[in-house]
Amino acid sequence: MRVFVTGGTGLIGSAVVAELIGNGHTVLALARSDASARAAEAAGVEPLRGALADLDVLRAGAAQADGVVHLAFGNDFSSPDALTKAVTEESAAMAALGEELVGSDRPFVTVSGTPWVPGRASTEADPVPTDGPVGGRGRAVTRVLELASRGVRSTAVRLPRTVHHQGNGGFAGMLTGIARQTGISGYPGDGAQRWPAVHALDAAVLFRLALEQAPAGSAWHAVDDEGDAVRDIASVIGRRLGLPVESVPSVPSETYGPLGPIFATDQPSSSAHTRQTLGWEPKHPRLLEDLENIQP
């Protein structure tokens, strides 16, 4: 297939692009800067200049492709307003891409987060949250899946809180950054809350499988570690950086910004259905092992 990819030069996107090319697909990638365009070309990808807010460019990219993989997101978590802006921008982008694909039976693979369910690991059958800091993203992804009734083979790959590679990425990566800034490897509360995780290269395989095989209206979990205790994550970070490991007693939002409530939530997640149905099997290092790559 010729696949239009947004967000193709980030940690996850670059892995997805390499996985697609390595399996015989060609890629047209959205590039918002000259540097991104050069990176795309170096990866064997045709760049399409534009940003996520350029809806006409997104429509043009989708029109030229046999399928779409959407990964781009603003990733500005500095304030509630910044996060809301990023979610709003992404929602408009997904709507534009989806409308371009209506009636074509082409695949549209989008991304969201794994949901959290009190008292148990979430599954692919659980709905994504439509309230809270990223509730708008859940609503947008739900609308994409509803395009299944309008001739789009839409599907969602749900990513866990940490998608990692060489010790970087996701919530664990954010904990590392905060530890470097504060001199303490901290964790919210008692640290017993669990976060799911996956290696970026394993997640990339699932995006390809969803593009190639997934039925319309389906959701999948890119989860390897069902749930690592946050204090265990912080312990590895502290050891690698030579910093004390401590509970952060303040209100989570004071330390972790608008994502604070999510940081403090116990949110294990299962991928049993995904593995059984699509034959996805993670092969790369799990989170605690990968965090050993953090450089002091």
C-alpha positions in Angstrom: 0.0 0.0 0.0 0.9 3.7 -0.3 0.3 4.9 3.2 -0.1 8.5 4.4 1.4 8.9 7.8 1.1 11.9 10.2 3.6 12.1 13.0 6.0 9.9 11.1 9.3 11.4 12.5 8.7 11.0 16.3 9.7 8.1 18.5 6.6 6.0 17.6 6.1 7.4 14.1 9.7 6.7 13.0 9.3 3.1 14.2 6.0 2.7 12.3 7.4 4.1 9.1 10.4 1.7 9.2 8.0 -1.2 9.9 5.8 -0.2 6.9 8.8 0.2 4.5 10.4 -3.0 5.8 7.2 -4.9 4.9 6.8 -3.6 1.3 4.6 -0.5 1.8 5.5 3.0 0.6 5.0 6.0 2.8 3.9 9.6 2.2 4.6 11.5 5.5 3.4 14.8 6.8 6.4 17.1 7.4 5.9 20.3 9.3 9.4 21.6 8.8 12.4 21.4 6.5 14.2 19.3 9.1 11.3 16.9 9.3 11.2 16.7 5.5 14.9 15.9 5.4 14.5 13.2 8.1 11.6 11.7 6.1 13.6 11.6 2.9 16.6 10.0 4.7 14.2 7.3 5.9 13.1 6.5 2.3 9.8 8.4 2.7 8.2 11.0 0.4 7.5 14.2 2.5 4.3 16.3 2.3 4.9 19.7 3.8 2.3 20.9 6.2 1.2 20.9 9.8 -1.6 19.0 11.6 -3.7 22.2 11.5 -3.4 22.4 7.6 -6.6 20.5 6.9 -6.4 20.9 3.1 -3.0 19.3 3.2 -4.3 16.4 5.2 -7.1 15.8 2.8 -4.7 15.9 -0.1 -2.4 13.4 1.6 -5.3 11.0 2.3 -6.5 11.4 -1.3 -3.2 10.2 -2.6 -3.0 7.1 -0.4 -4.3 3.6 -0.1 -4.5 4.0 3.6 -3.8 6.4 6.5 -2.0 6.0 9.8 -2.5 9.0 12.1 0.0 9.5 14.9 0.6 13.3 15.2 -0.2 15.1 18.4 0.8 18.5 19.8 2.3 16.9 23.0 2.2 20.2 24.8 1.3 19.3 28.4 2.5 22.5 30.0 -0.9 23.7 31.0 -4.6 22.7 30.7 -5.1 25.3 28.0 -2.2 23.9 25.9 -3.5 20.4 26.3 -7.0 21.4 25.3 -5.6 23.2 22.2 -3.6 20.1 21.2 -6.7 17.8 21.6 -8.9 20.3 19.6 -6.3 20.5 16.8 -6.0 16.7 16.6 -9.8 16.2 16.6 -10.2 18.5 13.6 -7.4 16.7 11.8 -9.0 13.3 12.4 -12.3 14.5 11.2 -10.8 15.9 8.0 -8.9 12.7 7.3 -12.0 10.6 7.9 -14.2 12.6 5.7 -11.7 12.2 2.8 -11.9 8.5 3.2 -15.7 8.1 3.4 -17.0 5.5 0.9 -13.6 4.2 -0.1 -13.2 1.1 2.1 -9.6 2.2 2.7 -8.0 1.7 6.1 -7.7 4.5 8.6 -5.6 3.6 11.7 -5.7 6.2 14.4 -4.3 6.2 18.0 -5.6 6.7 21.5 -4.7 5.6 25.0 -5.7 2.5 26.8 -8.7 3.1 29.1 -8.6 2.6 32.9 -11.2 0.5 34.7 -11.4 0.5 38.5 -10.3 -2.9 40.0 -9.1 -4.7 36.9 -7.1 -4.5 33.7 -8.8 -2.8 30.9 -9.5 -4.7 27.7 -10.2 -3.9 24.1 -13.9 -4.1 24.7 -13.8 -1.2 27.2 -14.7 2.3 25.9 -12.1 5.0 26.0 -12.9 7.8 28.4 -14.6 10.8 27.0 -14.1 13.1 30.1 -11.0 14.2 32.0 -7.9 15.9 30.6 -7.9 14.0 27.3 -11.6 13.2 27.0 -11.8 15.1 23.8 -9.4 12.7 22.2 -11.6 9.8 23.2 -14.6 11.5 21.6 -12.7 12.1 18.4 -11.4 8.5 18.2 -15.0 7.2 18.8 -16.2 9.3 15.9 -13.5 7.8 13.7 -14.5 4.3 14.6 -18.1 5.2 13.7 -17.0 5.9 10.2 -17.1 2.1 9.7 -20.8 2.6 8.8 -19.8 5.0 6.1 -17.3 2.9 4.1 -14.1 3.5 6.0 -12.1 0.6 7.5 -11.4 2.6 10.6 -9.5 1.1 13.5 -7.8 2.4 16.7 -4.5 1.2 18.2 -4.6 2.1 21.9 -1.2 2.9 23.3 -0.3 2.4 27.0 1.1 5.3 29.1 4.6 4.5 28.2 5.9 3.7 24.7 9.6 3.4 25.2 12.8 2.8 23.2 16.3 2.9 24.7 14.9 4.2 28.0 13.1 7.1 26.5 9.5 7.9 25.9 6.0 8.1 27.5 5.2 8.6 31.2 8.4 6.9 32.3 10.3 9.3 30.1 8.5 12.2 31.7 9.3 10.9 35.2 13.0 10.8 34.1 12.8 14.4 32.9 11.2 15.5 36.1 13.9 13.6 38.1 16.7 15.4 36.3 15.0 18.8 37.0 14.2 18.3 40.6 17.0 16.0 41.8 14.5 13.4 43.1 13.1 10.4 41.4 9.6 10.9 42.6 6.3 9.0 42.2 2.7 10.0 43.1 1.3 8.7 46.3 2.5 5.3 47.5 3.6 4.3 43.9 1.5 1.2 43.9 -0.4 2.3 40.9 0.4 0.4 37.7 1.1 1.7 34.3 1.1 -0.4 31.1 3.9 -0.2 28.6 5.2 -1.3 25.3 8.4 -1.0 23.3 8.1 1.3 20.3 9.2 -1.3 17.8 6.6 -3.8 19.1 3.9 -1.1 18.8 5.0 -0.4 15.2 4.2 -4.0 14.3 0.7 -3.7 15.7 0.1 -0.5 13.6 1.1 -2.4 10.5 -1.1 -5.4 11.4 -4.1 -3.1 12.0 -3.5 -1.4 8.7 -3.3 -4.7 6.8 -5.9 -6.8 8.7 -8.1 -5.1 11.2 -11.9 -5.0 10.5 -13.8 -1.7 10.4 -14.7 -0.3 13.8 -12.2 -2.3 15.8 -9.9 -1.3 18.7 -6.6 -3.0 19.7 -4.2 -2.8 22.7 -0.5 -2.3 22.1 0.4 -3.5 25.6 3.3 -5.7 26.6 3.7 -4.9 30.3 0.2 -5.1 31.7 1.1 -2.9 34.6 4.4 -1.9 36.2 4.2 -0.3 39.7 5.2 3.3 39.4 7.6 3.1 42.4 9.4 0.3 40.6 9.8 2.5 37.5 11.0 5.4 39.7 13.5 3.1 41.5 15.2 2.2 38.2 15.3 5.9 37.2 16.7 6.9 40.5 19.4 4.2 40.4 20.4 5.1 36.9 20.6 8.8 37.7 22.1 8.4 41.1 19.1 10.2 42.7 17.0 9.5 45.8 13.7 7.8 45.2 10.8 9.4 47.1 7.0 9.7 47.1 5.8 13.1 46.0 3.2 14.1 48.6 2.0 17.3 46.9 -1.2 17.4 44.7 -0.2 15.5 41.5 -1.0 18.4 39.2 1.5 20.6 41.1 4.3 18.2 40.0 3.0 16.6 36.9 0.9 19.3 35.3 -2.5 18.7 33.7 -1.8 15.0 33.4 -1.5 14.7 37.2 -4.8 12.9 37.7 -3.8 10.3 35.1 -0.3 9.9 36.6 -1.9 9.0 40.0 -4.3 6.5 38.5 -4.0 2.7 38.7 -4.5 1.7 35.1 -3.3 -1.8 34.1 -4.3 -3.0 30.7 -4.6 -6.3 28.8 -3.8 -7.2 25.2 -5.0 -10.8 25.2 -7.6 -10.2 22.5 -5.2 -8.3 20.3 -2.6 -11.1 20.5 -5.1 -13.9 19.9 -6.9 -12.1 17.0 -4.1 -10.4 15.1 -1.2 -12.7 16.1 0.7 -9.8 17.6 3.6 -10.9 19.9 6.0 -8.4 21.5 9.6 -9.3 21.2 11.6 -6.4 22.4 12.8 -5.5 26.0 10.1 -4.7 28.5 10.0 -1.3 30.3 12.1 -2.0 33.4 14.8 -3.7 31.4 14.7 -0.9 28.8 15.1 1.8 31.5 18.5 0.4 32.2 19.5 2.4 29.0 19.0 5.7 30.8 22.2 7.7 30.8 23.3 9.3 34.0 
